[in-house]
Amino acid sequence: MKNQMKIQGSLLSPLAIGSSAFIREGSDTRRTSIVKAIYAQSKSAVVFETQNTVYFLTFPKNTITTKGKELAQ
């Protein structure tokens, strides 16, 4: 069984099967292994699977990510 990770952050680029995901978590950036599947996606969260982990990513409230920069609404 794969690891499962629940995190809060922002995608720095669109999520795409066959590519790594880049996630901003506070002042840190996480690069995942290759995305294998995207199970659910909404304005507030996304669930996706990489080679190693199933991610449950929730997005911070009142922020928008544009070209890698987080902007408060």
N, C-alpha and C positions, 0 to 999 in steps of 0.2 A: 504494500500500500504506500502511496506517495505521501510525503509530508504535506500538511495543510497550513497555510499561513494567512492570518487575518491582519491586515494592515490598513492604515489610513494614509492617503497620499494622493498625488496627482500624476496622471500620465504625462510624460514630456513629449510624446509623439503618439500618433494613432496606433492602437493595438493591431498587430497583423500576424496571422499564422505564418510561421517560417522565419520570423525575426525575433530578436530579443525585445523585451519590454523595458522601458526606462521609466522609473517611478521616483518622483520627488517625495521624500519623507522628511518634513521639516527642512533642515539645512543639508541633508544627505541625499544622495542619488543612488538608487538600487538598479542594477542591470541584471535581468533574469536570464536564465537559459532560454533556448528557443521555444516560442509559443507553439503548442500543439493543437489547442482547441480553445474556443471562446464559448462559454456556456450561457452567460446572461450579461446584458449590458443595459444600463439606464443612466439617467443624468446624475444619480447619486452613488452608483456602485457598478462594479464589473467582477465577474467570476471567470477565471481562465486557468488553463493548465499549461505548464511548461514541461520540459523533459523531466524535471526533478520534483516539481511542487504544484499543488493546486492553490491558487491565490484568490482570496476574498478581499478585494480592494474597495474601500469606501472612500469617497472624495470628501474633503473638508467642506463644510458649509460656507457659503458666501465667498467662494473663490472661483476664479476662472483661470485656466492655464492657456496662455497664448504664446506660441513659439518658445516654450520652455520657461516662460516667466509667469509667476502667479500674481494675479491682480485681485485685490479685494473689491467686492461689489458694494 
